[in-house]
Amino acid sequence: MKKAIIDGMCCEGCARDINHIFKNIYGVTNVEVSLEGCYVLFDGFVSSDVISSALAVEGYKLLSIEKLA
């Protein structure tokens, strides 16, 4: 599982948008969005550039992705 830290997620509407964005990226599965922590947990082998581009289209910014144990 990986954890993507997102800038710009401030409300439930943002969390729904980001959930939708991640679920529509080919190769991403098991999406869980945390509004309080401003992060997304997900599985998949997708480059950070793909995720960053998908988020940028909707006005969000990918700060980092870390692999969880």
JOKABEL-V139139 format. One record per residue. N is the residue number from 1. RES is the residue in three letters. PSI is psi in whole degrees, 0 to 359 (NA if undefined). NEAR is the number of other C-alpha atoms within 8 Angstrom. D_FIRST is the distance of its C-alpha to the first C-alpha in whole Angstrom. Layout:
BEGIN
N|RES|PSI|NEAR|D_FIRST  N|RES|PSI|NEAR|D_FIRST
END
This chain:
BEGIN
1|MET|147|9|0  2|LYS|157|10|4  3|LYS|119|12|7  4|ALA|123|12|10  5|ILE|127|11|13  6|ILE|135|13|16  7|ASP|134|9|20  8|GLY|359|8|22  9|MET|111|10|21  10|CYS|352|8|23  11|CYS|176|7|24  12|GLU|324|7|23  13|GLY|318|6|24  14|CYS|316|10|22  15|ALA|319|13|19  16|ARG|317|8|20  17|ASP|312|8|21  18|ILE|321|10|17  19|ASN|315|11|16  20|HIS|317|8|18  21|ILE|309|10|17  22|PHE|320|10|14  23|LYS|342|10|15  24|ASN|4|7|17  25|ILE|122|9|16  26|TYR|128|5|16  27|GLY|352|7|13  28|VAL|132|14|10  29|THR|171|8|10  30|ASN|55|7|9  31|VAL|129|12|10  32|GLU|121|8|10  33|VAL|133|11|13  34|SER|107|9|14  35|LEU|317|11|18  36|GLU|320|4|19  37|GLY|355|5|16  38|CYS|46|12|16  39|TYR|166|11|13  40|VAL|130|12|10  41|LEU|138|12|7  42|PHE|162|12|6  43|ASP|153|10|5  44|GLY|161|8|8  45|PHE|86|6|10  46|VAL|138|8|12  47|SER|152|6|14  48|SER|332|7|14  49|ASP|320|6|18  50|VAL|314|8|17  51|ILE|314|12|15  52|SER|317|10|18  53|SER|317|8|20  54|ALA|319|10|19  55|LEU|319|13|19  56|ALA|325|9|22  57|VAL|326|7|24  58|GLU|6|6|24  59|GLY|15|7|25  60|TYR|161|11|21  61|LYS|131|10|20  62|LEU|121|12|17  63|LEU|317|8|17  64|SER|162|7|14  65|ILE|130|10|10  66|GLU|146|7|9  67|LYS|130|7|6  68|LEU|149|6|6  69|ALA|NA|3|7
END
